[in-house]
Amino acid sequence: MRPEVVAAVRSAVVTIPASQAAAYGEIGLAAGIGPRQAGRAVSLIDGDVPWWRVVYAGGARATCHGEAPGRYSKPRVFRSAMAAS
């Protein structure tokens, strides 16, 4: 995967506020790629980026960094900053 794509995804992920989440599709839209490519890029970003705030469209948490799958008890999807990007 091209480094500039991973950088664009990283930039989108760091804009997600604490206690909120964004779907892979939203991250992909902000980075100009599809949700599957966004998922791959999220798996490549550093651990210091809040990757855990990226969820599947149904609200399930990502497992790309070795976390156990699960759902947030109160999913609050962050859309306004993604749309503004």
CORRAPE-V555778 format. One record per helix or strand. SS is the DSSP state (H for helix, E for strand). FROM is the first residue (numbers start at 1). TO is the last residue. If there is no record, write none. Layout:
ss:SS from:FROM to:TO
ss:SS from:FROM to:TO
This chain:
ss:H from:3 to:13
ss:E from:21 to:23
ss:H from:24 to:31
ss:H from:35 to:44
ss:H from:51 to:53
ss:E from:54 to:55
ss:E from:60 to:61
ss:E from:71 to:71
ss:E from:77 to:77
ss:H from:80 to:84
